[in-house]
Amino acid sequence: MNLRRSRKEDPEVNLTPLIDVVFILLIFFMVSTTFQRESEIKIELPEASAEPLEEKKESLEIVIDADGRYFIDEQQVVNTELDTLKSAIRKFLGEQTEIPVVIRADRRTPYESVVRAMDATSQLGLVHMSLATNQAESSGE
């Protein structure tokens, strides 16, 4: 006598290997992702046609917004006076004396604010100074 099964067996799907692969992919993407440090202060840099220079890793970055406020190491300087700016730069420098200075000023920043930042750094003996700009877009020539 031939007995038939009254019910078909449901196929089993083992999800464990699939979950393992997903976790491995997640770990791979987390480890291989690079993060770019961007300033949180919104400024529009002026444009220049010169080739960009290789930026050194350790430098003093002075950011000046459109209202002429100064930011050193993403911290706003209390006021815009020369002595206050110099003391904030001294605090950032600590023991360092030979560090390049990068001034990032908004295109609408008053000229006086940029000159004051340059004056403060030069009075502290920092002579390696550069002004940050955006690369000018080519006009299709």
C-alpha positions in Angstrom: 0.0 0.0 0.0 1.4 3.3 -1.1 0.8 6.1 1.5 0.9 9.5 0.2 1.9 12.4 2.4 -1.1 14.4 3.2 0.9 17.6 3.4 4.0 18.8 1.6 6.9 19.9 3.8 7.7 23.6 3.7 11.3 24.3 2.6 13.4 25.8 5.3 15.5 28.9 4.5 18.5 29.4 6.8 19.0 33.2 7.2 22.1 32.9 9.4 24.7 33.1 6.5 22.8 36.0 4.9 22.9 38.0 8.2 26.6 37.2 8.5 27.3 38.6 5.1 25.3 41.7 5.7 27.2 42.4 9.0 30.6 41.8 7.2 29.6 44.3 4.5 28.4 46.8 7.1 31.7 46.5 9.0 33.7 46.8 5.7 31.9 50.1 4.7 32.2 51.5 8.2 36.0 50.9 8.2 36.7 52.0 4.6 34.7 55.2 4.8 36.7 58.4 4.9 35.5 61.5 6.6 36.3 65.0 5.4 36.7 67.7 8.0 34.7 70.7 7.0 34.4 74.0 8.7 31.0 74.6 10.2 31.3 78.4 9.7 29.6 79.4 6.5 31.9 81.6 4.4 32.2 82.2 0.7 35.9 82.2 -0.3 37.0 84.6 -3.1 38.2 82.9 -6.3 41.8 82.9 -7.7 43.2 81.3 -10.9 46.5 80.1 -9.2 47.0 76.4 -8.6 46.3 75.2 -5.1 49.3 74.6 -2.8 49.6 71.5 -0.8 48.2 72.3 2.7 50.3 71.3 5.7 48.5 69.3 8.3 49.4 71.5 11.3 48.6 75.1 10.8 46.8 78.0 12.4 43.5 78.6 10.6 41.9 82.0 11.2 38.4 82.2 9.7 36.8 85.6 9.3 33.1 85.7 8.5 31.2 88.4 6.4 30.6 90.4 9.6 34.3 90.6 10.5 34.1 88.1 13.4 37.2 85.9 14.0 37.2 82.2 14.6 40.3 80.3 15.7 40.1 76.5 15.8 36.3 76.8 15.2 35.9 78.9 18.4 34.7 82.5 18.1 37.1 85.2 19.4 35.3 87.3 22.0 35.7 90.6 20.1 37.5 92.0 17.1 40.1 94.0 19.0 43.8 93.4 18.0 44.9 92.5 21.5 42.1 90.0 22.0 42.9 88.4 18.6 46.6 88.2 19.6 45.8 86.5 22.9 43.5 84.0 21.2 46.3 83.2 18.7 48.8 82.8 21.6 46.5 80.5 23.4 46.1 78.3 20.3 49.9 78.2 19.6 51.0 77.2 23.0 54.7 76.3 22.7 54.8 76.4 18.9 56.5 79.3 17.2 57.0 78.2 13.6 53.5 77.3 12.3 52.0 78.3 9.0 48.9 80.6 9.1 45.9 80.2 6.8 43.5 83.1 6.7 40.0 82.1 5.3 38.0 85.2 4.9 34.5 85.5 3.4 34.5 87.4 0.1 32.3 90.1 1.8 34.6 90.5 4.8 35.8 94.1 5.5 39.3 94.6 4.3 40.2 96.0 7.7 39.4 92.6 9.4 41.8 90.7 7.1 44.6 93.3 7.6 44.1 93.1 11.4 44.4 89.3 11.3 47.6 89.6 9.3 48.9 92.3 11.6 48.2 90.1 14.7 50.0 87.1 13.3 53.0 89.1 12.1 53.3 90.8 15.5 53.5 87.3 17.1 56.4 86.3 14.8 54.3 84.1 12.4 55.6 84.9 8.9 54.4 81.9 6.9 51.0 83.2 5.9 48.6 82.4 3.1 45.1 83.5 2.1 42.6 80.7 1.2 40.6 81.1 -2.0 38.4 78.9 -4.2 39.7 77.6 -7.5 38.2 79.8 -10.3 36.0 77.9 -12.7 37.4 77.6 -16.2 35.5 79.6 -18.7 35.9 77.0 -21.5 38.7 78.8 -23.4 
